[in-house]
Every structure is written in structure tokens, then in C-alpha cells.
């Protein structure tokens, strides 16, 4: 945890603040989001990673459904580039967004990063809701050993973006770390 804090402090010092912002004497959004997640989250459901489907979707064995088929979880509040050629990236490319050929390499990197951050330890599913239109459970995912919110870290490091299409409890914190990354 101290290493993560030191890295974040280094990054904020490196990228600085927008003109008129107070540097680091106000709580930074990343640390604040972790406090919010830990203090206000609904009771966690413990899970273990089965596999990463893409940067924002994982398959887990859930503590509430032991022995049953794995649960597909979509990281709440996060949207990563697509890692497979599908209708979503085709539609985005046709409407002026990034085409599949641009998204897929970024999506594969995001998926690898998600896998790296999740590791093989125990996960906590927080603010669990759903299913969504595709039958996935929506949840914030926190690595129990480190207490880090995986989605927040992916947004803070530029692998994914805050998914503002649907409101979610941590959207303010996610948007704050996303805007710092764009500086």
C-alpha cells in the first residue's frame, strides 16, 4: 500500500496540477476514491479470478455461488477498448470513433494489465448489481491483499476510461483521476 501511495505521489508531482489547483494539500482523487470505496461499499462478495475476458470483463468463482458455473463480472464504471473484433467496435468506428483495428491492440494491452492487477489472490466484488443487458454482473472489483480498486487504477493509468454512460457511485472519483491523466 505504501508503494502504491509513493507511486501516485510521484505521478502527481510529475504531471503537476492545472493552474489554480492546490498541489497535494487537498486529498488526491485516487486516495479519496479508495476511502470512498472502503467506507461506503455495500458488503463485499469474495471471489477468485477464473480468467480475464477483456480489460473490463472477468470470469470469477463467487463466494455466493460456490461450485456453480463461474460468474461473468463487468467492472462497474469502466470502459476499456475492445480486445476482439465485435459489433461494438464496428459501430464505434462507423460513427467516427476508433475503428476495431485501432481499439483491439489497446484492448489487448488493457486485458493484460487487468490480468496483472488482479493476480491470483482473492477479490472483493463491491456495489454488486445487475445483470446488465448481456447477463453480466456489474461490480467494482478490489484486490483483497492490496485494497486497490482495479477499475480506478485502470482509469488512472490510462488503460480504460470512466464509463459515464450509466451513473455509478464512484463516477466523480473516476472522472477526477481520468482528467489528471489527460493533463
Backbone as a printed PyTorch tensor [residue, N CA C, xyz], in Angstrom:
tensor([[[  0.8190,  -1.1860,   0.0000],
         [  0.0000,   0.0000,   0.0000],
         [  0.8640,   1.2530,   0.0000]],

        [[  1.9580,   1.2320,   0.7650],
         [  2.8340,   2.3980,   0.8050],
         [  3.5120,   2.6110,  -0.5370]],

        [[  3.8560,   1.5240,  -1.2250],
         [  4.4770,   1.6380,  -2.5430],
         [  3.5050,   2.2890,  -3.5180]],

        [[  2.2410,   1.8740,  -3.4810],
         [  1.2290,   2.4620,  -4.3670],
         [  1.0640,   3.9510,  -4.0810]],

        [[  1.0590,   4.3300,  -2.8240],
         [  0.9330,   5.7310,  -2.4470],
         [  2.1350,   6.5270,  -2.9450]],

        [[  3.3320,   5.9680,  -2.7990],
         [  4.5400,   6.6480,  -3.2650],
         [  4.5210,   6.8280,  -4.7800]],

        [[  4.0610,   5.8130,  -5.4830],
         [  3.9800,   5.9070,  -6.9480],
         [  2.9870,   6.9830,  -7.3490]],

        [[  1.8340,   7.0020,  -6.6980],
         [  0.8300,   8.0190,  -7.0120],
         [  1.3510,   9.4200,  -6.7180]],

        [[  2.0160,   9.5840,  -5.5990],
         [  2.5870,  10.8820,  -5.2640],
         [  3.5800,  11.3060,  -6.3340]],

        [[  4.4390,  10.3870,  -6.7570],
         [  5.4010,  10.6730,  -7.8160],
         [  4.6930,  11.1060,  -9.0990]],

        [[  3.6350,  10.3800,  -9.4830],
         [  2.9100,  10.7020, -10.7220],
         [  2.2530,  12.0680, -10.6400]],

        [[  1.6390,  12.3800,  -9.4970],
         [  1.0020,  13.6850,  -9.3690],
         [  2.0340,  14.7990,  -9.3860]],

        [[  3.1870,  14.5720,  -8.7750],
         [  4.2430,  15.5740,  -8.8280],
         [  4.7960,  15.7170, -10.2440]],

        [[  4.9150,  14.6010, -10.9460],
         [  5.4340,  14.6130, -12.3080],
         [  4.5140,  15.3650, -13.2520]],

        [[  3.2110,  15.0910, -13.1490],
         [  2.2660,  15.7110, -14.0760],
         [  1.7570,  17.0550, -13.5720]],

        [[  1.9910,  17.3550, -12.3210],
         [  1.6190,  18.6430, -11.7770],
         [  0.1250,  18.8290, -11.6620]],

        [[ -0.2790,  20.0670, -11.4770],
         [ -1.6860,  20.3950, -11.3320],
         [ -2.0440,  21.4490, -12.3570]],

        [[ -3.3350,  21.5470, -12.6390],
         [ -3.8030,  22.6090, -13.5110],
         [ -3.6110,  23.9310, -12.7810]],

        [[ -3.5090,  25.0250, -13.5580],
         [ -3.3000,  26.3220, -12.9490],
         [ -4.4340,  26.6130, -11.9710]],

        [[ -4.0910,  27.0590, -10.7910],
         [ -5.0790,  27.3900,  -9.7850],
         [ -5.4060,  26.2520,  -8.8340]],

        [[ -4.9920,  25.0300,  -9.1520],
         [ -5.2360,  23.9010,  -8.2500],
         [ -4.1970,  23.8990,  -7.1520]],

        [[ -4.5960,  23.4330,  -5.9920],
         [ -3.6430,  23.2630,  -4.9070],
         [ -2.9600,  21.9140,  -5.0590]],

        [[ -1.6280,  21.8730,  -5.0690],
         [ -0.9440,  20.5850,  -5.2110],
         [ -0.8450,  19.8200,  -3.8920]],

        [[ -1.4960,  18.7050,  -3.8140],
         [ -1.3330,  17.7130,  -2.7740],
         [ -1.6560,  18.1380,  -1.3490]],

        [[ -2.0740,  19.4050,  -1.1210],
         [ -2.5080,  19.6860,   0.2310],
         [ -4.0000,  19.4030,   0.3580]],

        [[ -4.6610,  19.1190,  -0.7700],
         [ -6.0130,  18.5950,  -0.7580],
         [ -5.9000,  17.0980,  -1.0240]],

        [[ -6.8470,  16.2940,  -0.5380],
         [ -6.7390,  14.8540,  -0.8020],
         [ -6.8040,  14.5840,  -2.3010]],

        [[ -5.9130,  13.7670,  -2.8100],
         [ -5.9640,  13.4610,  -4.2300],
         [ -7.1280,  12.5140,  -4.5110]],

        [[ -7.6390,  12.5570,  -5.7230],
         [ -8.8380,  11.7980,  -6.0910],
         [ -8.6350,  10.2980,  -5.9610]],

        [[ -7.4410,   9.8280,  -6.2640],
         [ -7.1830,   8.3900,  -6.2070],
         [ -7.3060,   7.8900,  -4.7740]],

        [[ -6.6460,   8.5480,  -3.8470],
         [ -6.7180,   8.1400,  -2.4470],
         [ -8.1320,   8.3160,  -1.9220]],

        [[ -8.7740,   9.4030,  -2.3040],
         [-10.1390,   9.6580,  -1.8550],
         [-11.0810,   8.5700,  -2.3630]],

        [[-10.9010,   8.1480,  -3.5890],
         [-11.7540,   7.0980,  -4.1420],
         [-11.5730,   5.7980,  -3.3860]],

        [[-10.3650,   5.4890,  -2.9800],
         [-10.1420,   4.2670,  -2.2130],
         [-10.8270,   4.3550,  -0.8510]],

        [[-10.8070,   5.5590,  -0.2310],
         [-11.5120,   5.7300,   1.0360],
         [-13.0100,   5.5510,   0.8250]],

        [[-13.5370,   6.1700,  -0.2470],
         [-14.9630,   6.0600,  -0.5560],
         [-15.3340,   4.6030,  -0.7440]],

        [[-14.5460,   3.9010,  -1.5400],
         [-14.8390,   2.5030,  -1.8020],
         [-14.8220,   1.6590,  -0.5490]],

        [[-13.8580,   1.8940,   0.2970],
         [-13.7430,   1.0880,   1.5030],
         [-14.8370,   1.4380,   2.5090]],

        [[-15.1820,   2.7200,   2.6080],
         [-16.1280,   3.1400,   3.6330],
         [-17.5860,   2.9670,   3.2210]],

        [[-17.9150,   3.1900,   1.9500],
         [-19.3080,   3.2320,   1.5450],
         [-19.7570,   2.0350,   0.7160]],

        [[-18.8790,   1.1320,   0.4470],
         [-19.2510,  -0.0060,  -0.3940],
         [-20.2520,  -0.8980,   0.3210]],

        [[-21.1220,  -1.4820,  -0.4860],
         [-22.0210,  -2.4820,   0.0760],
         [-21.1630,  -3.6580,   0.5310]],

        [[-21.7140,  -4.5260,   1.3550],
         [-20.9010,  -5.6650,   1.7880],
         [-20.2960,  -6.3910,   0.5850]],

        [[-19.0420,  -6.7070,   0.7030],
         [-18.3210,  -7.3490,  -0.3980],
         [-18.6950,  -8.8130,  -0.5240]],

        [[-18.6230,  -9.2770,  -1.7670],
         [-18.7130, -10.7070,  -2.0500],
         [-17.3210, -11.1240,  -2.4620]],

        [[-16.7970, -12.1340,  -1.8330],
         [-15.4550, -12.5920,  -2.1640],
         [-15.5010, -13.4790,  -3.3990]],

        [[-14.4380, -13.4130,  -4.1810],
         [-14.3620, -14.1900,  -5.4120],
         [-12.9120, -14.4660,  -5.7510]],

        [[-12.7060, -15.4450,  -6.6290],
         [-11.3790, -15.7420,  -7.1720],
         [-11.4550, -15.6690,  -8.6900]],

        [[-10.4380, -15.1080,  -9.2840],
         [-10.3930, -14.9650, -10.7330],
         [-10.2880, -16.3280, -11.4140]],

        [[-11.1240, -16.5370, -12.4280],
         [-11.0140, -17.7060, -13.3010],
         [-10.2140, -17.2980, -14.5210]],

        [[-10.6510, -16.1890, -15.1590],
         [ -9.8910, -15.6480, -16.2910],
         [-10.3690, -14.2460, -16.6260]],

        [[ -9.5330, -13.5150, -17.3510],
         [ -9.8740, -12.1830, -17.8360],
         [-10.4180, -12.3440, -19.2470]],

        [[-11.6100, -11.8430, -19.4810],
         [-12.2140, -11.9130, -20.8170],
         [-11.6920, -10.7600, -21.6590]],

        [[-11.7340,  -9.5540, -21.1010],
         [-11.1000,  -8.3830, -21.7100],
         [-10.8140,  -7.3890, -20.5930]],

        [[-10.4270,  -6.1820, -20.9250],
         [ -9.9890,  -5.2340, -19.9020],
         [-11.0110,  -4.9090, -18.8420]],

        [[-12.2950,  -4.9660, -19.1930],
         [-13.3300,  -4.5920, -18.2310],
         [-14.3110,  -5.7200, -17.9110]],

        [[-14.0090,  -6.9390, -18.3040],
         [-14.8900,  -8.0810, -18.0340],
         [-14.0610,  -9.2810, -17.6000]],

        [[-14.4860,  -9.8810, -16.4890],
         [-13.7560, -11.0240, -15.9370],
         [-14.7160, -12.1550, -15.5960]],

        [[-14.1640, -13.3220, -15.4480],
         [-14.9080, -14.5010, -15.0260],
         [-14.3780, -14.8880, -13.6440]],

        [[-15.2750, -15.0480, -12.6520],
         [-14.8470, -15.3570, -11.2870],
         [-15.6490, -16.5130, -10.7030]],

        [[-15.0610, -17.1780,  -9.7300],
         [-15.7890, -18.0810,  -8.8480],
         [-16.1880, -17.2300,  -7.6590]],

        [[-17.4740, -17.1430,  -7.4210],
         [-18.0500, -16.2380,  -6.4490],
         [-18.3420, -16.9650,  -5.1390]],

        [[-18.1600, -16.2780,  -4.0230],
         [-18.4080, -16.8940,  -2.7160],
         [-19.8810, -17.2300,  -2.4860]],

        [[-20.7920, -16.5580,  -3.1910],
         [-22.2150, -16.8370,  -3.0120],
         [-22.7210, -17.9710,  -3.8890]],

        [[-21.9220, -18.3460,  -4.8670],
         [-22.3300, -19.4290,  -5.7680],
         [-21.2240, -20.4770,  -5.8850]],

        [[-20.7140, -20.9870,  -4.7510],
         [-19.6170, -21.9620,  -4.8360],
         [-20.0630, -23.2280,  -5.5600]],

        [[-19.1800, -23.7410,  -6.3900],
         [-19.4610, -24.9740,  -7.1190],
         [-20.3310, -24.7880,  -8.3410]],

        [[-20.8720, -23.6010,  -8.5350],
         [-21.6880, -23.3450,  -9.7170],
         [-20.8110, -22.7810, -10.8310]],

        [[-21.4320, -22.5640, -11.9880],
         [-20.6470, -22.0490, -13.1090],
         [-20.1220, -20.6520, -12.7690]],

        [[-18.9470, -20.3160, -13.2850],
         [-18.3470, -19.0160, -12.9690],
         [-19.2610, -17.8460, -13.3540]],

        [[-19.0920, -16.7670, -12.6410],
         [-19.8780, -15.5570, -12.8050],
         [-19.1220, -14.5860, -13.7090]],

        [[-19.7970, -14.0420, -14.7100],
         [-19.1910, -13.0230, -15.5670],
         [-19.4400, -11.6670, -14.9220]],

        [[-18.3570, -10.9330, -14.6510],
         [-18.4440,  -9.6420, -13.9780],
         [-17.9010,  -8.5560, -14.8870]],

        [[-18.7020,  -7.5170, -15.0770],
         [-18.2910,  -6.3230, -15.8220],
         [-17.8740,  -5.2970, -14.7830]],

        [[-16.6350,  -4.7820, -14.8760],
         [-16.1580,  -3.7840, -13.9240],
         [-17.0480,  -2.5470, -14.0090]],

        [[-17.6480,  -2.2070, -12.9070],
         [-18.5610,  -1.0770, -12.8310],
         [-17.7970,   0.2330, -13.0120]],

        [[-18.3060,   1.0990, -13.8830],
         [-17.7400,   2.4290, -14.0540],
         [-16.5540,   2.5240, -14.9830]],

        [[-16.2270,   1.4470, -15.6830],
         [-15.0290,   1.4180, -16.5240],
         [-15.3850,   0.9530, -17.9310]],

        [[-14.7690,   1.5730, -18.9260],
         [-14.9110,   1.1130, -20.3050],
         [-13.5200,   1.0420, -20.9200]],

        [[-13.1240,  -0.1550, -21.3110],
         [-11.8190,  -0.3720, -21.9360],
         [-12.0070,  -0.5370, -23.4400]],

        [[-10.9780,  -0.2870, -24.2190],
         [-11.0720,  -0.5580, -25.6570],
         [-11.3780,  -2.0410, -25.8890]],

        [[-12.0350,  -2.3280, -26.9780],
         [-12.3840,  -3.7170, -27.2990],
         [-11.1170,  -4.5170, -27.6150]],

        [[-11.0950,  -5.7680, -27.1950],
         [ -9.9360,  -6.6200, -27.4660],
         [-10.2500,  -7.6870, -28.5120]],

        [[-11.4870,  -7.6790, -29.0070],
         [-11.9120,  -8.6220, -30.0470],
         [-12.7280,  -7.8640, -31.0830]],

        [[-12.6790,  -8.3170, -32.3020],
         [-13.4780,  -7.7210, -33.3620],
         [-14.9420,  -8.0630, -33.0900]],

        [[-15.7480,  -7.0510, -32.7800],
         [-17.1510,  -7.2820, -32.4560],
         [-18.0240,  -6.1260, -32.9430]],

        [[-19.3080,  -6.2400, -32.7130],
         [-20.2460,  -5.2180, -33.1880],
         [-20.0010,  -3.8590, -32.5400]],

        [[-19.6080,  -3.8530, -31.2720],
         [-19.4020,  -2.5770, -30.5840],
         [-18.2940,  -1.7610, -31.2500]],

        [[-17.1370,  -2.3890, -31.5110],
         [-16.0570,  -1.6000, -32.1180],
         [-16.3730,  -1.2530, -33.5720]],

        [[-17.1070,  -2.1280, -34.2700],
         [-17.5270,  -1.8010, -35.6460],
         [-18.4530,  -0.5920, -35.6450]],

        [[-19.3960,  -0.5670, -34.7170],
         [-20.3510,   0.5360, -34.6060],
         [-19.6230,   1.8360, -34.2480]],

        [[-18.6950,   1.7560, -33.2920],
         [-17.9330,   2.9440, -32.8960],
         [-17.0970,   3.4770, -34.0580]],

        [[-16.4600,   2.5860, -34.7970],
         [-15.6650,   3.0010, -35.9500],
         [-16.5230,   3.6460, -37.0270]],

        [[-17.7050,   3.0890, -37.2820],
         [-18.6120,   3.6280, -38.3000],
         [-19.1690,   4.9890, -37.9070]],

        [[-19.2380,   5.2660, -36.6030],
         [-19.7960,   6.5500, -36.1610],
         [-18.7150,   7.5950, -35.8670]],

        [[-17.4940,   7.3600, -36.3410],
         [-16.4250,   8.3440, -36.1850],
         [-15.4870,   8.0930, -35.0180]],

        [[-15.7500,   7.0610, -34.2320],
         [-14.8560,   6.7150, -33.1240],
         [-13.7050,   5.8580, -33.6220]],

        [[-13.0070,   5.2620, -32.7010],
         [-11.8780,   4.4120, -33.0720],
         [-12.3680,   3.1220, -33.7140]],

        [[-11.7750,   2.7710, -34.8390],
         [-12.1120,   1.5340, -35.5420],
         [-11.5530,   0.3320, -34.7740]],

        [[-12.0510,  -0.8390, -35.1170],
         [-11.5830,  -2.0710, -34.4660],
         [-10.0660,  -2.2130, -34.5700]],

        [[ -9.5010,  -1.8870, -35.7090],
         [ -8.0560,  -2.0410, -35.9180],
         [ -7.2530,  -1.1680, -34.9500]],

        [[ -7.8360,  -0.0730, -34.5020],
         [ -7.1630,   0.8060, -33.5390],
         [ -7.4400,   0.3300, -32.1140]],

        [[ -8.6880,  -0.0680, -31.8530],
         [ -9.0770,  -0.4670, -30.4970],
         [ -8.4480,  -1.7850, -30.0410]],

        [[ -8.4130,  -2.7620, -30.9150],
         [ -8.0130,  -4.1090, -30.4920],
         [ -6.6110,  -4.1590, -29.8810]],

        [[ -5.5930,  -3.5420, -30.4790],
         [ -4.2750,  -3.5780, -29.8010],
         [ -4.3110,  -2.9370, -28.4120]],

        [[ -5.0420,  -1.8130, -28.2800],
         [ -5.1760,  -1.1650, -26.9750],
         [ -5.9590,  -2.0560, -26.0160]],

        [[ -6.9860,  -2.6990, -26.5290],
         [ -7.8020,  -3.5830, -25.7100],
         [ -7.0290,  -4.7840, -25.1960]],

        [[ -6.1450,  -5.3230, -26.0280],
         [ -5.3230,  -6.4540, -25.5960],
         [ -4.3600,  -6.0420, -24.4820]],

        [[ -3.8170,  -4.8350, -24.5970],
         [ -2.9380,  -4.3100, -23.5470],
         [ -3.7390,  -4.1030, -22.2600]],

        [[ -4.9560,  -3.5470, -22.3740],
         [ -5.8090,  -3.3330, -21.1930],
         [ -6.1500,  -4.6710, -20.5330]],

        [[ -6.4300,  -5.6940, -21.3300],
         [ -6.7550,  -7.0170, -20.7820],
         [ -5.5600,  -7.6010, -20.0340]],

        [[ -4.3730,  -7.4510, -20.5900],
         [ -3.1560,  -7.9420, -19.9100],
         [ -2.9310,  -7.1930, -18.6040]],

        [[ -3.1560,  -5.8900, -18.6410],
         [ -2.9840,  -5.0790, -17.4320],
         [ -3.9950,  -5.4770, -16.3580]],

        [[ -5.2230,  -5.7410, -16.7810],
         [ -6.2500,  -6.1900, -15.8360],
         [ -5.8270,  -7.5100, -15.2000]],

        [[ -5.3340,  -8.4250, -16.0190],
         [ -4.8750,  -9.7260, -15.5160],
         [ -3.7350,  -9.5400, -14.5070]],

        [[ -2.8070,  -8.6520, -14.8310],
         [ -1.6670,  -8.3930, -13.9530],
         [ -2.1340,  -7.8070, -12.6120]],

        [[ -3.0590,  -6.8640, -12.6650],
         [ -3.5290,  -6.2110, -11.4410],
         [ -4.3520,  -7.1440, -10.5610]],

        [[ -5.1160,  -8.0370, -11.1750],
         [ -5.9620,  -8.9430, -10.4070],
         [ -5.1500, -10.0560,  -9.7590]],

        [[ -4.0790, -10.4780, -10.4090],
         [ -3.2360, -11.5310,  -9.8650],
         [ -4.0170, -12.8130,  -9.6340]],

        [[ -3.5940, -13.5800,  -8.6580],
         [ -4.2540, -14.8560,  -8.3840],
         [ -4.8730, -14.8860,  -7.0000]],

        [[ -4.9210, -13.7370,  -6.3410],
         [ -5.4410, -13.6870,  -4.9780],
         [ -6.9470, -13.5260,  -4.9230]],

        [[ -7.4110, -13.2460,  -3.7430],
         [ -8.8310, -13.0960,  -3.5050],
         [ -9.2930, -11.7070,  -3.9320]],

        [[-10.4790, -11.6520,  -4.5140],
         [-11.0700, -10.3970,  -4.9790],
         [-12.3080, -10.1020,  -4.1550]],

        [[-12.6210,  -8.8170,  -4.0210],
         [-13.8670,  -8.3960,  -3.3880],
         [-14.7200,  -7.7300,  -4.4560]],

        [[-15.9350,  -8.2110,  -4.6330],
         [-16.8970,  -7.5880,  -5.5440],
         [-17.7210,  -6.6310,  -4.7020]],

        [[-17.7110,  -5.3520,  -5.0720],
         [-18.3980,  -4.3240,  -4.2870],
         [-19.4800,  -3.6520,  -5.1110]],

        [[-20.5040,  -3.1460,  -4.4200],
         [-21.6320,  -2.4590,  -5.0650],
         [-22.2180,  -3.3440,  -6.1570]],

        [[-22.3560,  -4.6140,  -5.8620],
         [-22.8020,  -5.6010,  -6.8490],
         [-24.2200,  -5.2850,  -7.3120]],

        [[-24.4090,  -5.3280,  -8.6270],
         [-25.7230,  -5.1020,  -9.2270],
         [-25.8230,  -5.8460, -10.5390]],

        [[-26.9660,  -5.8240, -11.1230],
         [-27.1390,  -6.4810, -12.4120],
         [-28.1640,  -7.5730, -12.3190]],

        [[-28.2980,  -8.3320, -13.3200],
         [-27.4520,  -8.3970, -14.5150],
         [-27.7370,  -7.2500, -15.4940]],

        [[-26.7490,  -6.9820, -16.3610],
         [-26.9290,  -5.9860, -17.4080],
         [-27.6010,  -6.6320, -18.6070]],

        [[-27.6790,  -5.9140, -19.7150],
         [-28.3310,  -6.4240, -20.9300],
         [-27.7080,  -7.7130, -21.4480]],

        [[-26.4400,  -7.9430, -21.1180],
         [-25.7270,  -9.1190, -21.6110],
         [-25.6320, -10.2290, -20.5580]],

        [[-26.3510, -10.0700, -19.4490],
         [-26.3580, -11.0880, -18.4080],
         [-25.1750, -11.0440, -17.4590]],

        [[-24.3810,  -9.9760, -17.5350],
         [-23.1970,  -9.8680, -16.6700],
         [-23.5640,  -9.1930, -15.3470]],

        [[-22.8940,  -9.5990, -14.2940],
         [-22.9990,  -8.9250, -13.0090],
         [-22.1150,  -7.6920, -13.0750]],

        [[-22.5950,  -6.5740, -12.5610],
         [-21.8100,  -5.3430, -12.5140],
         [-21.2870,  -5.1640, -11.0970]],

        [[-20.0050,  -4.8360, -10.9660],
         [-19.4320,  -4.6340,  -9.6320],
         [-18.0980,  -3.9130,  -9.7310]],

        [[-17.7780,  -3.1600,  -8.6880],
         [-16.4120,  -2.6900,  -8.5320],
         [-15.6180,  -3.9030,  -8.0680]],

        [[-14.3770,  -4.0100,  -8.4910],
         [-13.5440,  -5.1430,  -8.1010],
         [-12.3200,  -4.6070,  -7.3710]],

        [[-12.1280,  -5.1310,  -6.1730],
         [-10.9980,  -4.7210,  -5.3480],
         [-10.1560,  -5.9580,  -5.0400]],

        [[ -8.8480,  -5.8220,  -5.1380],
         [ -7.9430,  -6.9090,  -4.7650],
         [ -7.8270,  -6.8740,  -3.2420]],

        [[ -8.1870,  -7.9650,  -2.5970],
         [ -8.2380,  -8.0020,  -1.1340],
         [ -6.8720,  -7.7240,  -0.5150]],

        [[ -5.8030,  -8.3240,  -1.0250],
         [ -4.4630,  -8.1650,  -0.4370],
         [ -3.9620,  -6.7260,  -0.4460]],

        [[ -4.2970,  -5.9780,  -1.4820],
         [ -3.7810,  -4.6140,  -1.6270],
         [ -4.8240,  -3.5420,  -1.3650]],

        [[ -6.0920,  -3.9140,  -1.3190],
         [ -7.2200,  -2.9920,  -1.1480],
         [ -7.3830,  -2.0390,  -2.3310]],

        [[ -6.7310,  -2.3030,  -3.4500],
         [ -6.8180,  -1.3990,  -4.5880],
         [ -8.0360,  -1.6860,  -5.4490]],

        [[ -8.7300,  -0.6140,  -5.8300],
         [ -9.8630,  -0.6670,  -6.7430],
         [ -9.2760,  -0.8190,  -8.1530]],

        [[ -9.4780,  -1.9660,  -8.7590],
         [ -8.8540,  -2.2830, -10.0480],
         [ -9.3170,  -1.3220, -11.1410]],

        [[-10.6040,  -1.0500, -11.2260],
         [-11.1250,  -0.1420, -12.2460],
         [-10.5570,   1.2530, -12.1120]],

        [[-10.4790,   1.7480, -10.8960],
         [ -9.9320,   3.0830, -10.6660],
         [ -8.4820,   3.1510, -11.1420]],

        [[ -7.6990,   2.1210, -10.8460],
         [ -6.3050,   2.0900, -11.2840],
         [ -6.1790,   2.0470, -12.8000]],

        [[ -7.0550,   1.2690, -13.4610],
         [ -7.0160,   1.1880, -14.9270],
         [ -7.3400,   2.5390, -15.5610]],

        [[ -8.2950,   3.2580, -14.9670],
         [ -8.6410,   4.5950, -15.4700],
         [ -7.4990,   5.5720, -15.1790]],

        [[ -6.9810,   5.5430, -13.9540],
         [ -5.9040,   6.4700, -13.5580],
         [ -4.6720,   6.3180, -14.4400]],

        [[ -4.3910,   5.0820, -14.8710],
         [ -3.2000,   4.8330, -15.6810],
         [ -3.4700,   4.8770, -17.1830]],

        [[ -4.6910,   5.2340, -17.5860],
         [ -4.9990,   5.4550, -18.9940],
         [ -5.2950,   4.2090, -19.8140]],

        [[ -5.4510,   3.0480, -19.1800],
         [ -5.7700,   1.8350, -19.9300],
         [ -7.2430,   1.8010, -20.3310]],

        [[ -8.0780,   2.4280, -19.5280],
         [ -9.5240,   2.4520, -19.7520],
         [-10.0140,   3.8560, -19.4400]],

        [[-11.2970,   4.0830, -19.6850],
         [-11.8720,   5.3750, -19.3410],
         [-13.0790,   5.1770, -18.4370]],

        [[-13.4310,   6.2410, -17.7690],
         [-14.6120,   6.2100, -16.9120],
         [-15.8180,   6.0320, -17.8240]],

        [[-16.7000,   5.1200, -17.4620],
         [-17.8510,   4.8150, -18.3020],
         [-19.0300,   5.6480, -17.8330]],

        [[-19.1310,   6.8470, -18.3740],
         [-20.1480,   7.7980, -17.9500],
         [-21.5270,   7.5630, -18.5310]],

        [[-21.6750,   6.5470, -19.3650],
         [-22.9810,   6.2830, -19.9800],
         [-24.0300,   5.9550, -18.9240]],

        [[-23.6080,   5.2500, -17.8660],
         [-24.5130,   4.8960, -16.7800],
         [-23.9510,   5.4520, -15.4800]],

        [[-24.7660,   6.1490, -14.6900],
         [-24.2660,   6.6900, -13.4260],
         [-23.8260,   5.5660, -12.4850]],

        [[-22.8020,   5.8520, -11.7080],
         [-22.3430,   4.8960, -10.7090],
         [-21.7760,   5.6750,  -9.5290]],

        [[-21.7790,   5.0870,  -8.3420],
         [-21.4130,   5.8140,  -7.1180],
         [-20.0190,   6.4370,  -7.1000]],

        [[-19.0650,   5.8830,  -7.8130],
         [-17.6960,   6.4090,  -7.7680],
         [-17.3380,   7.2290,  -9.0070]],

        [[-18.3440,   7.6650,  -9.7540],
         [-18.0630,   8.3570, -11.0160],
         [-17.2500,   9.6350, -10.8140]],

        [[-17.5040,  10.3810,  -9.7570],
         [-16.7510,  11.6120,  -9.5140],
         [-15.2660,  11.3140,  -9.3350]],

        [[-14.9630,  10.3110,  -8.5420],
         [-13.5570,   9.9490,  -8.3140],
         [-12.9210,   9.4110,  -9.5890]],

        [[-13.6400,   8.5860, -10.3390],
         [-13.0980,   8.0290, -11.5770],
         [-12.8350,   9.1450, -12.5980]],

        [[-13.7780,  10.0860, -12.7030],
         [-13.5930,  11.2110, -13.6350],
         [-12.4090,  12.0720, -13.2160]],

        [[-12.2250,  12.2500, -11.9180],
         [-11.1150,  13.0690, -11.4330],
         [ -9.7640,  12.4670, -11.8050]],

        [[ -9.5970,  11.1460, -11.6200],
         [ -8.3160,  10.5340, -11.9820],
         [ -8.1400,  10.4890, -13.4930]],

        [[ -9.2480,  10.3640, -14.2170],
         [ -9.1740,  10.3650, -15.6820],
         [ -8.7340,  11.7350, -16.1980]],

        [[ -9.2550,  12.8060, -15.6070],
         [ -8.8800,  14.1480, -16.0590],
         [ -7.4320,  14.4520, -15.7310]],

        [[ -6.9170,  13.9320, -14.6330],
         [ -5.4990,  14.1150, -14.2950],
         [ -4.6090,  13.4330, -15.3250]],

        [[ -5.0440,  12.2860, -15.8210],
         [ -4.2590,  11.5380, -16.8050],
         [ -4.1790,  12.2980, -18.1220]],

        [[ -5.2050,  13.0650, -18.4640],
         [ -5.2560,  13.7740, -19.7510],
         [ -4.4360,  15.0470, -19.7560]],

        [[ -3.9360,  15.4560, -18.5790],
         [ -3.1750,  16.7060, -18.4980],
         [ -1.9170,  16.6610, -19.3150]]])
